[in-house]
Amino acid sequence: MKTLAALLALGLGALGLAQSSDPAVIKKLEKDYVASKQAFAKAPKNKKVRDAFVRAGVRFGHESMVSPVLGTSVKYKQALRVYREVLKVDPTNPVAKKESDLIISIYKSMGRPVPK
């Protein structure tokens, strides 16, 4: 599992998606995500606002998934929730789709129910 997360982090580094062990990073990404989500709720037809929400969601979702700061009982659930919100807005987002599918397959492979 750690190897897979490391490979994802390396592959997504070019997109500005990297793993950090600094708790402040995850807090900042969460703050950016919440702010962009609120802005998107106020102006859902604005393309720049929509794109900012998607970017913030992908960054926060990815960092949630790979961060050593969060425990496994939190990180995958949180990342999946964020990715589902991103996919509602941008159903073809490659990062959100790939990583949410990965999280779902991990839950299924462990015989655990996929969080709603």
N, C-alpha and C positions, 0 to 999 in steps of 0.2 A: 504494500500500500504506500509506504513512504517513497519507494522508488518511482511509482507511478506519479505521485504528487510532484516529485522532483523533476521528472521528465516534462510534466505539464508546465511547471514553473520555468524550465529552460526554454521550452518551445514557445511560451507566451511572453517571454521577456521582450521580444521585439515589439509587442503591442503595449508595452508599458505595464505589463502585468508580471510582477515578481513577488517572491515570497519574502516576508520580513518577520523577524522575531521581536520587533519593537511594538508593544501594545499601543503606542500612540499612532502608529500607522493605521491599524485597524479602526481605531476611534475616528481618525480623520476621514477615512474612506466611508465609514458609516455616516458621519455627519454630512459629507458631500452627497451621499446617496439619498439621505432623508431630505435634504434641501432640494435636490434635483427632482425628487418624487413630488414634493409639494409644488414646485414650479410647474411641473408637467400637469398636475391635477388642475392648476389654474389656467393653463394654456395648452391643452392637449393637441391643438392643431398647428402649433408653432414647431416647425421642423428643427430649429436649433435647440429648443427646449427639449423636444423629444429625443434628439440625438445625445444631448447632454445626460438625460436620464438613462439612456441605454448604456452609454460609456461608464457612468458612475455605477450602475448596477453590475455591469460585467466586472469592473475592477473590484468592487466590494464583494461580489459573489466569489470571484476567484481567490481573493485574499482570505476570505472566510474559509474556503475549502482547503487551502494549503497552509494556512498559518499555524505555526507551532504554539501560538499564544492561546488559541481556543482549544478546548477539549473536544474529543471526537463526538461526544453526545450533543454538542452545540454546533460545531463547524459545518457538518454535512446538511443538517436540517436547515440551518440559516442560509447556506449557499443555495440549496434547492429552492427555498422560498423566494429568494431574490431572483434567481434565474427564471422561475416561473413568471414572476412579474415582468421581467425583461421580455420574455418570449410572448407575453400577451401583446406587447407593444411592437416587437420586432421578431415575428415568428421564425425568421430565417437567420437570426444572429448565430454565426458559427460557434463562437465560444460558449455562449449560454446553452445552446443545443447540445454540443459535445459534452460539456461538463455536467449538465443536468442528466443526460443519458448515462454518463459514467456513474454518478451518484446513485441513480436508480438501480443500475446493474449491480452495484456494490451491495445495496440493501437486499436485493433479490438473491444474490449469491450467498448471503449470510442467512437467508431464510427469514428475514425480518420484514415487517410491513413497511412500505414506502410512506413516509410522512405526507400528510395531505397539505 
